[in-house]
C-alpha cells in the first residue's frame, strides 16, 4: 500500500509484492537552497583607481573620461580626460584625441595634444604628433615626436599656464632631442 513520504522527500515506490524495476529511474525532488537576500553591499563596484582597457579591435568615438587608469590598445577618437589617473596607449593603440591625465605613457600612435599633471613618457615604439605640456618628459630612443614641448611646474596645469612661465621647444623628426632641451 502507498504511504505518504516524509516531508521534503518524495520517492516512487513499487506496489507491495512486486520488485522495483531497475529501469525505472528514482525520482527525487530538486533541492531547494535558500539564497541570501540581495543587498546593495553585495554588489561589487570597481575600486577607485581600478584600470579599464580599450583592447585591440575595439573602436571608441567620443569623449572618454573617468577616475581609474586607462589602457588603450585599440582605437580612440575624440577626447580622453582622466585628470587624476594614468593613461597608457599600448603598442597597438591608435589615438586621435587630446589626452589629459596625471600621467601619460605612449607606446603606440597619437595624433593630439598631451597634457599631464606629473609626467609624459614616450616609449621606443611611440609616434606622437601634437603638443606636450607637462612638468616632466621622458623620451626613449626610437620614439618619434613632431610637435611642441612645454615643461611646466608641477601643479601648474591645474591653475593654467601664464604666458612666459613655461619652457618650450619645437621638436620635429630632424631636430635632435638633446639640442631641443633647454
C-alpha positions in Angstrom: 0.0 0.0 0.0 1.1 3.6 -0.6 2.1 5.7 2.4 2.8 9.4 2.5 6.5 10.1 2.3 8.3 12.1 4.9 8.2 15.9 4.3 10.9 17.1 1.9 11.4 13.5 0.5 9.5 12.2 -2.5 10.1 8.8 -3.9 8.4 6.4 -6.3 7.5 3.2 -4.5 6.6 0.0 -6.3 3.4 -1.6 -5.3 3.7 -4.1 -2.5 4.5 -7.6 -3.5 6.5 -6.6 -6.7 10.1 -6.0 -7.1 11.2 -2.5 -8.1 12.0 -2.2 -11.8 15.7 -1.4 -12.3 14.9 0.5 -15.5 12.6 2.9 -13.7 14.5 6.0 -12.5 14.2 7.0 -9.0 12.6 10.5 -8.8 13.9 12.9 -6.2 12.8 16.5 -6.0 15.3 19.2 -6.6 17.0 20.6 -3.5 15.9 24.0 -2.5 18.7 26.2 -1.3 17.7 29.4 0.3 19.7 32.3 -1.3 20.7 35.1 0.9 18.7 38.2 0.2 20.4 40.6 -2.3 21.7 43.7 -0.8 23.4 46.8 -2.1 26.6 45.9 -0.2 26.7 42.5 -2.1 27.0 44.2 -5.5 30.7 44.8 -6.3 31.6 48.2 -7.5 35.0 48.9 -9.0 37.5 50.2 -6.5 38.8 53.7 -7.0 41.9 53.6 -9.2 40.7 50.4 -11.0 42.0 50.0 -14.5 39.9 50.0 -17.7 41.1 48.7 -21.1 40.2 49.5 -24.7 41.6 46.4 -26.3 42.8 45.7 -29.8 40.0 45.6 -32.3 37.8 48.0 -30.3 37.0 51.5 -31.6 35.7 54.3 -29.4 34.5 57.6 -30.8 33.6 60.5 -28.5 34.6 61.7 -25.0 36.3 59.2 -22.7 36.6 60.2 -19.1 36.9 58.5 -15.7 38.7 58.2 -12.4 40.5 54.9 -12.8 43.6 54.3 -15.0 43.0 53.6 -18.7 44.9 51.4 -21.1 44.3 51.9 -24.8 45.4 49.2 -27.3 42.6 49.7 -29.7 41.4 52.9 -31.5 40.1 56.0 -29.8 38.9 59.3 -31.4 37.6 62.4 -29.6 38.9 63.4 -26.2 40.4 61.5 -23.3 40.2 63.1 -19.8 41.5 61.2 -16.8 42.7 64.1 -14.7 43.9 62.2 -11.6 44.8 58.9 -13.3 47.3 57.3 -15.7 46.5 56.9 -19.4 48.6 54.4 -21.4 48.5 53.9 -25.2 49.7 50.4 -25.9 51.9 49.4 -28.9 48.8 48.6 -31.0 46.9 51.7 -29.9 45.9 54.4 -32.3 44.5 57.6 -30.7 43.3 60.7 -32.5 42.4 62.8 -29.5 43.7 65.2 -26.9 44.7 63.4 -23.8 44.6 64.9 -20.3 45.8 62.9 -17.3 48.0 62.8 -14.3 50.5 60.6 -16.1 50.6 59.6 -19.8 52.6 56.7 -21.3 52.7 56.3 -25.1 53.9 53.2 -26.8 51.6 53.4 -29.9 50.4 56.2 -32.2 48.8 59.5 -31.0 47.6 62.5 -33.0 46.7 65.1 -30.5 47.9 67.2 -27.6 49.1 65.6 -24.4 48.6 67.4 -21.1 49.9 65.7 -18.0 50.0 66.9 -14.4 53.0 64.8 -13.5 54.8 63.2 -16.5 54.7 62.1 -20.1 56.8 59.1 -21.3 57.2 58.3 -24.9 58.3 54.7 -25.4 60.6 53.4 -28.1 57.7 52.4 -30.4 55.7 55.6 -30.0 54.7 58.0 -32.7 53.3 61.3 -31.5 52.1 64.3 -33.4 51.0 67.2 -31.2 51.9 69.3 -28.2 53.2 68.1 -24.9 52.5 70.1 -21.7 53.9 68.5 -18.5 56.4 69.1 -15.7 58.5 66.0 -16.7 59.2 64.4 -20.1 60.9 61.1 -20.9 61.7 60.2 -24.5 63.2 56.8 -25.2 65.5 56.0 -28.1 63.4 55.3 -31.2 60.4 57.5 -30.2 59.1 59.8 -32.8 57.7 63.2 -31.8 56.5 66.0 -34.0 55.2 69.0 -32.1 55.8 71.4 -29.3 57.1 70.5 -25.8 56.2 72.8 -22.9 57.6 72.0 -19.5 55.6 73.4 -16.6 55.9 73.5 -12.8 54.2 70.7 -11.0 50.6 71.6 -10.4 50.7 74.5 -12.9 48.4 72.8 -15.3 45.5 72.9 -12.8 45.9 76.7 -12.4 46.5 77.4 -16.1 49.8 78.3 -17.6 50.7 82.0 -17.6 52.4 83.3 -20.7 56.2 83.2 -20.4 56.4 80.9 -17.4 56.7 77.6 -19.4 59.8 76.5 -21.2 59.1 75.3 -24.7 60.9 73.7 -27.7 59.8 72.8 -31.2 60.6 69.2 -31.9 60.5 67.7 -35.4 61.9 64.4 -36.8 65.0 66.3 -38.0 65.7 68.0 -34.6 68.0 66.0 -32.3 66.3 65.7 -28.9 69.4 66.7 -27.0 69.6 70.1 -28.9 65.9 70.8 -28.2 66.3 70.7 -24.4 66.9 74.0 -22.7 
